[in-house]
């Protein structure tokens, strides 16, 4: 299995479509690659999936507001939904926060360049210094 590659039939999506609203990177997620998961955002904007049926409060809020991720939202620092998510116990929640803060500071292009090297939904983010 190759990492950083979209699953079969989903190659037409732009790379930012694989960045989850919460900061997870679906492009290297095994569950998505194995077709066990549909991804966080894939299909909603095209009308292939109904946002009214989504169970993730972060996804519903983010997509209803037209953002790619919570990193785009001006209420990021004060949002009870996303900050509550980040305050859960677990390493992955800290990594998702780190991902969104990295996107806010450095943009999607630099984030995607780093994320495509990961082997899962989160990984190391090192900002390249000139």
C-alpha positions in Angstrom: 0.0 0.0 0.0 1.3 3.4 -0.9 1.0 6.3 1.6 -0.1 9.7 0.6 -2.2 8.5 -2.3 -5.9 8.8 -2.6 -8.0 5.7 -2.5 -9.2 4.3 -5.9 -11.8 6.5 -7.5 -11.1 9.5 -5.4 -8.0 10.9 -7.2 -10.1 13.8 -8.7 -10.3 15.5 -5.3 -7.8 18.4 -4.6 -5.2 17.6 -1.8 -6.9 19.9 0.7 -10.0 17.8 0.5 -8.1 15.1 2.4 -7.4 17.4 5.4 -10.1 16.7 7.9 -12.0 19.6 9.6 -10.3 18.7 12.9 -6.7 18.5 11.5 -6.5 14.8 10.7 -5.0 14.0 7.3 -7.1 11.4 5.5 -4.8 11.1 2.5 -2.5 8.7 4.4 -5.2 7.1 6.6 -5.3 3.3 6.2 -9.1 3.1 6.8 -9.7 5.5 3.9 -7.2 3.7 1.6 -8.8 0.4 2.5 -12.3 1.9 1.8 -13.4 1.3 5.4 -14.0 5.0 5.8 -15.3 7.7 3.5 -13.1 10.5 4.9 -14.1 13.5 6.7 -15.2 15.9 3.9 -15.2 13.8 0.8 -18.5 13.8 -1.0 -20.4 16.4 1.0 -19.7 19.4 -1.3 -20.5 17.4 -4.4 -23.8 16.3 -2.8 -22.8 12.6 -2.7 -23.3 12.6 1.1 -25.8 14.4 3.2 -24.4 16.7 5.9 -27.6 16.4 7.8 -26.6 12.8 8.6 -23.1 13.6 9.7 -22.5 12.7 13.4 -19.3 14.9 13.9 -20.2 18.3 15.3 -16.9 19.7 14.0 -17.5 18.6 10.5 -21.1 19.9 10.5 -20.0 23.3 11.8 -17.0 23.6 9.5 -18.7 22.6 6.3 -21.8 24.6 7.1 -19.6 27.7 7.4 -17.8 26.9 4.1 -14.4 26.3 5.7 -11.9 23.7 4.7 -10.9 23.1 8.3 -11.4 24.7 11.7 -8.0 26.5 11.0 -9.9 28.9 8.7 -12.4 29.9 11.4 -11.9 33.3 13.1 -13.6 31.7 16.2 -11.0 28.9 16.4 -9.4 30.0 19.7 -12.8 30.5 21.5 -14.8 27.7 19.8 -16.2 25.3 22.5 -16.7 22.5 20.0 -13.1 22.3 18.6 -11.4 23.2 21.9 -13.5 20.6 23.7 -12.3 18.1 21.1 -8.7 19.0 21.7 -9.1 18.7 25.5 -10.0 15.0 25.3 -7.4 12.6 26.6 -5.2 11.0 23.9 -2.2 11.7 21.8 -4.1 12.1 18.6 -6.1 15.1 19.9 -2.8 17.0 20.6 -1.6 16.1 17.1 -4.8 17.4 15.5 -4.5 20.6 17.4 -0.9 20.9 16.3 -2.0 20.3 12.7 -4.6 23.1 12.7 -2.2 25.5 14.4 0.5 24.6 11.8 -2.1 25.3 9.0 -3.0 28.7 10.6 0.7 29.6 10.7 2.1 28.2 7.5 -0.9 27.4 5.2 -2.3 24.3 3.5 0.5 23.9 1.0 3.2 23.4 3.6 0.9 21.2 5.7 0.1 18.9 2.8 3.7 18.7 1.8 4.5 17.3 5.3 1.4 15.3 5.7 1.8 13.3 2.5 4.9 11.7 4.1 3.0 10.4 7.1 1.8 6.7 7.5 -1.4 7.6 9.3 -3.8 10.4 10.1 -1.2 12.5 12.0 2.6 12.8 12.2 5.5 15.1 12.5 5.3 18.7 11.4 8.6 20.6 10.9 8.5 24.0 9.5 11.2 24.5 7.0 13.4 27.5 7.8 15.0 29.6 5.1 
